[in-house]
Amino acid sequence: MTGTPDTDVQGGTWSFATAREPAEFPAAGVEGAPGVEHAGGNGRTLCGIRGRYLTVFLHRFQPQALASCRKCRALAEAAPSRPCG
């Protein structure tokens, strides 16, 4: 195929074996602070708010959303990617 990167050829940059996707986090709201979404994980938000003050939503945290917490956004975008599949 013309124009398709091949990892067997020196300089190839992509393959199904090494394909990765961004890390995902559940969206959470904080009691008493409506309108701001945080990235949840391990009983707290990425920015450090503890679980007893959280409401977990049924959708993923979207770092680029206008209502996202700035600290959670930066931490979510810096999180390591994970293998596809």
C-alpha positions in Angstrom: 0.0 0.0 0.0 1.3 3.4 -0.9 1.5 6.0 1.9 1.0 3.5 4.7 3.7 3.5 7.4 5.3 0.1 7.9 7.1 -0.7 11.1 9.2 -3.3 9.5 10.8 -0.6 7.4 13.3 1.6 9.1 11.6 4.9 10.0 8.1 3.4 10.2 6.0 5.1 12.9 2.8 3.2 13.5 1.5 -0.4 13.9 -1.4 -2.2 15.4 1.0 -3.8 17.9 2.0 -0.4 19.3 -1.2 1.5 18.9 -2.3 3.3 22.1 -5.2 5.4 23.2 -5.5 8.2 25.8 -6.2 7.2 29.4 -9.9 7.7 30.4 -11.4 8.7 33.7 -14.9 8.7 35.1 -16.4 12.2 35.4 -17.3 13.3 38.9 -18.9 16.3 40.6 -18.1 17.7 44.0 -20.8 18.3 46.6 -21.4 22.0 47.0 -19.6 23.0 43.8 -22.0 22.5 40.9 -21.0 23.1 37.3 -17.4 21.8 37.5 -16.5 18.3 36.5 -13.5 16.5 37.8 -11.6 13.3 36.7 -12.3 10.5 39.2 -10.0 7.7 40.1 -9.3 5.4 43.2 -11.8 7.0 45.5 -10.8 10.6 44.8 -10.4 13.1 42.0 -7.1 13.5 40.2 -6.8 16.9 41.8 -7.1 15.3 45.3 -10.7 15.7 46.5 -11.8 12.7 48.6 -14.5 10.3 47.6 -17.1 11.1 50.2 -17.7 14.5 48.6 -18.1 13.2 45.1 -20.9 12.2 42.8 -19.7 10.0 40.0 -21.5 10.6 36.6 -22.3 8.0 34.0 -20.0 9.5 31.4 -16.2 9.9 30.9 -14.3 13.0 32.0 -13.7 15.2 29.0 -10.5 17.3 29.6 -11.4 19.8 26.9 -14.9 20.6 28.1 -15.4 24.2 29.4 -16.7 22.9 32.7 -13.7 20.7 33.5 -11.4 21.3 36.5 -8.1 22.9 35.3 -5.9 20.7 37.5 -7.8 17.5 36.6 -7.5 18.5 32.9 -3.8 18.9 33.1 -3.3 15.6 35.0 -5.6 13.7 32.7 -3.8 14.9 29.6 -0.5 14.0 31.2 -1.6 10.5 32.2 0.1 7.7 30.3 -1.8 6.2 27.4 -2.9 2.6 27.4 -2.7 -0.1 24.7 -5.6 -0.3 22.3 -7.8 -3.4 22.5 
